[in-house]
Amino acid sequence: MTKIKGENMESLDLTDADAYKLISIFKKTISKNKYVLTEGSKGKIKISGLLDGTERQFVLYYMYAIDNIHLNFSDASTRYTLVRINLDSSFHKNSDGKVYGHRVEIFSEEEYRAKNDTFTHYKAYPLPHNSFKDCDDFFTALQQMFDYTNVKNHSSISFIEDNILSI
């Protein structure tokens, strides 16, 4: 992986091209689990893919609450967010302004440099954006995340609904 340097900034361990490659490789879930989805549920799903013949680990963190759903697909090695879906009424402050409400956040070298805060390495876009549609549903958002990040074998995990409400 390439490192980039900015003035008075720590290095970033991925480039946009690296992140795109990590997002686009075929992946599968590596643990068999049933998750119970209730108000306030949080957890993580371990995911694996092959990059140039080497196994690469990823984690999909999820959080479910009424009017507050988050899915955060991260590279386990660098711990960088590659893609994040936020279904809430909050906002994310990009270097060029705030994005309110439902949004997708995608890894961005340019945003890292522009924000110059040493930790923001993604840019937010209001939904719908590219292949992401706006929705209020955890399961629809989860399937969109799996589709976008090429997690093809996710039948080893399942979610059981327990008293959940739509937002």
N, C-alpha and C positions, 0 to 999 in steps of 0.2 A: 504494500500500500504506500501511497505517496503522502508526504507531509507537506503542508503549506504553512508559510509563515506570514504574519502580518506585523505591522509596526506595533511594538509593545504588547503583542498578543502571544499567548501560548500557541503551540502548533496544533493543527487539526489532523487527526490520523487517517482521515478519508478524504478523497476528492469526490466531486459529483459523479464522475465516471465510476469510481469504486463503489459508491453507494448504489448507483443504478445497477451495476453488475450484481451486487448482493441482493438487491430487490428482485431482479429478474431470474436468478437461478431457480431451478425446481427444488422444492423443499417438501418435507413431510414432518408431521408431528412425531415425536419420539417417545412419548409416554402415553399409556392407555389410562384415561381418567374419565370419570363422570363428575361434572361440576354442578353444584346446586346453586342456582342463580336466585338470590333474594336481595331485598333492599340492602344496600351497603356491601354487596359482594365484591371482593377483590381477589386477584390471583394471577398466576402466570402459567403459560403453556410453553413447554420447551419444544423447539423446532430445529431441524437439522437439514443442511443442504450440502451439496458438493460444489466446490469452487476450484477449478483447475486440478481435479483429482484429490483435493484435500477437504476433509469434512469441516464444515463451518457451522457454528452454533448460533441460534437466534432465540429470543424470548418475546413472546406476545403477552404483555401485561394487560389485564382488563380490570375495569371497575364499573359496577352498575349501581346506580341510585336513580331515584326519580328525577328527571330533568338533568341528569349528570352521568353520561356514559362516556367512557374513555377506552380506547384500544390503542396500545402503543407497541409497535413492532420495532424491536431493537436488535442491533448486532451485539451478541454476547461478549465478543472480544474487546471492542472499543467502548461498549455501553452507549453508543450513540443511537438516538432515535432516527430510524430511517423513514418511517411513516407513522403518523398518529392521527386517529379520528377522535374528535371531541364533539359530542352531541350534548351541548349545554348552552346556557344563556350568557356565559361569560365572554371573555375576549382574549386575544393574543396580540401583543404589541410587536408588529414587524418594524423594521428600520424605517419603512415608508408610511407607517400609520397602523391603526388598530383594525383587526378583523373581529367582528362581533358575531356571536351565535355559533351555529353549527359550522364546523370547519375541518379541513384536513391540513396537517402540517407535514411537510416533506423536507428531507435533508437538503441543505443548501450551503455550499461554500461561500457564495456571494453574500448571503444573509449573515453568516458568521463574521465575515469581514466588515460588513456594513454596520452591524450592531456593536461590534468591538467590545463586547461585554465578557468575553472569554468562555461563555457557556452556551449561548443560543446558536444552535447549528441547524436550524430548520426554519422554514418560512411557512406561514399560515395562508390558506386560501379559503374563501367562503364556499360552502357547498351549494350547489353542485360544482364539481371541478374535475376535469378530465373524466375518468371512468367512475368517479365517486358521485353517487346520487345523494341528495338530501333525504334523510329519513329520521324517524323517531324510534326505530326498533333496533335493539341490541343484535338480534340474529341476522337482520339484513346487513347491518354495518359489519358484523363479523365475517359474513360471506364475502362482502366487498373487499375487506382486508385480505382474506385468504386468496381471492382472485387476483388482486393487485400485486401481492407479494409472492405469487406462484406457489402457494402451499397447496399441493395437489392431493396429498394423502392425509386428510384430516378426519378420516372415519374412526380413528382410534380414540377420539375425544367426543364427548357429548355433554350437553347442558340440560339439566332438569330444571324446569320452571317451578318455583315455589312461591306463590303469592306475589308475583311481580305485576307491576302496573305499567301501562304505557305512559310515556311522558307527553 
